[in-house]
Amino acid sequence: MKTIIRSGKSNNVVVTIAIGDEYYQAWEKYAFPTWEKYCTHHELGLIVFDSNLIPKTDKSWKKPTWQKMLIGNALKANLPSIKNVCYLDTDILINPSAPNVFDSYDQNTIGVVSLRKNLPYPYENTLRRLAFLRNRYYDTNYPLDSALFISVEKLYKLHDLPAQEDEACSGFFIFNIQSHFELLKSTFQKYDKNIKSITGGGEQTHLNYEIQKNCKVSWMDYRFQAIWIFEMAWKYPFLYDYGRNNSKLVNECIEASLFTNYFLHFAGSWYESDMWKIGGILESADARKRFDDFAGYLKIPVTGNPKGQIRPKTS
């Protein structure tokens, strides 16, 4: 466990798990610069678990992504002053000027972001664009009809679980240690090491089931976990054709997406999901200033009073 930034008086921390050099170095090089600015701005702690939270010989060992459920237990034992945790996957970029995620969090709940509801664009139409564009530009073998379109009811049934209201992407969740560490730990311990899931042994559906069934859930603003494959299919479809050989264009589109979102998650295993590693995101002083200036402008009241006709200056 590495404490990169100590928490301020709030005792709130952002936490990730980056086990192995491949994951840690990618996070440190491409994502950390945006995380550092955000955490420093809001006086949040930043902690990285860079080794397994349990030994591989443990009978409850599973795919490492399950270990996010042990974070609360580890922090309670080692840093008892920490109150609330925002867990993020390593492949998330942060708008440094975004609001403090803990300001909109109810400590009596676990906060998550829906993958299906309250999106700023139509869900099924976005998935159809995604499937069509992958098939057209990436691989003609990519199916136009697949589990990409599975209903929430079928998703839980596939895992032999009673259906819940919704599905959240488990790359982001926020919880109060005292209230939720036992639930998360017991969820980890409940499932067999040979667990099968639609994500190749991953935890997402099972974690969704346990937290929706056993505690109050806050469905938070989509902007706290905007999904890049959705953003790209809906807003930047031209990247499927031109993005693989144009890093500058990809960079500009990612920054444009961050301009309107808070946390941008590059979830998945297809080509789009590696675009966060393009580098250079918000590195320029001009880009950072534009984000800061806009965040400040949003706090200024406007009157709507006419100012007369204004024309752009001619050169």
Residue, then its C-alpha position, 0 to 999 in steps of 0.5 A: m500500500k502506497t500513500i501517494i498523497r495524505s488526506g486532508k481534514s476530510n479523511n476522504v481518499v481516492v484509491t486504486i489497485a495496480i498490481g504488477d509493473e505493467y499496470y502500475q507503470a501505465w497508471e503512473k505515467y498516463a493517469f496519475p498526473t490528472w489524479e494528482k491535480y484533482c486530489t491536491h485541489h480538493e485535499l483528498g488522499l490518494i492511495v495505491f495498492d500495488s501488491n495483492l491484498i491476500p496471498k495467492t495460496d488463500k482459499s478465497w483467491k480469485k481474479p485480482t479485480w475482486q480485491k477491491m472489496l478488501i480495500g475497506n478492511a485493509l484501510k480500517a486496519n492500517l489507517p483508521s482515520i480514513k472515513n470514506v473511499c472512492y475506488l477507481d480503476t487505473d484506466i480512468l482519467i480525471n478532469p482536474s477541475a471536476p467537483n469533489v466527488f465526496d460532496s455529493y455522496d451520502q455516507n449511508t449509501i454506496g455510490v455507483v454510476s449506472l451503465r444503463k440509465n441516466l445516460p446523456y444519450p440513448y443507451e441501445n442506440t449507442l450500443r448499436r453504433l458501437a457494434f456497427l463501428r467495430n464491425r465496420y472498421y475494426d473486425t468484420n467478425y465482430p458480431l452485430d448481435s451479442a451479449l453487448f445487448i443483454s438485458v439487465e434481467k438476463l444478465y443476473k439470470l446468467h449468473d444465477l442471481p435474482a435480478q436487481e434494478d440496474e447495473a453499475c460499472s464496478g470501476f467506480f464506487i464510493f463507500n464509507i469504511q465503517s458502514h460498508f467494509e464488512l459487506l464488501k469483505s463478506t462479498f469477496q469471501k462468499y464466492d468460490k475461487n472458480i467463480k464464472s462470470i460474463t467478464g471471465g471471472g470478474e466481479q462486476t455482476h456479483l458486486n452489483y447484486e450484493i450491494q443493491k440487495n444488501c444496502k442503500v445505493s446512491w445512483m450518482d451522476y454519469r459524469f463521475q464515470a463517463i464510459w469512453i466507448f459510449e462517448m466515442a461511439w456517440k460523439y466521435p465515431f470518426l475515430y474508428d476510421y482515423g483515430r488509430n494513426n492520429s494521436k493528436l486527434v484522439n488526444e483532442c477528443i479525449e480532452a473534449s470529453l473530459f471538458t464535459n465530464y468528471f471521470l472518464h473510464f476506458a473500460g473494455s478490452w477492444y482498441e478504444s480502451d487503450m486510448w488513455k495510454i496515448g499520453g499528453i492529456l491535459e499536459s499543456a498549460d493552455a489546456r489546463k487553464r481552459f479547464d480551470d477557467f471554465a470551472g470558475y465561469l460556471k460559478i459566476p451568475v448570469t443575468g441574461n441582460p442584452k448587451g447589444q449586437i456583438r460581432p467577431k473582430t476581423s483580422 
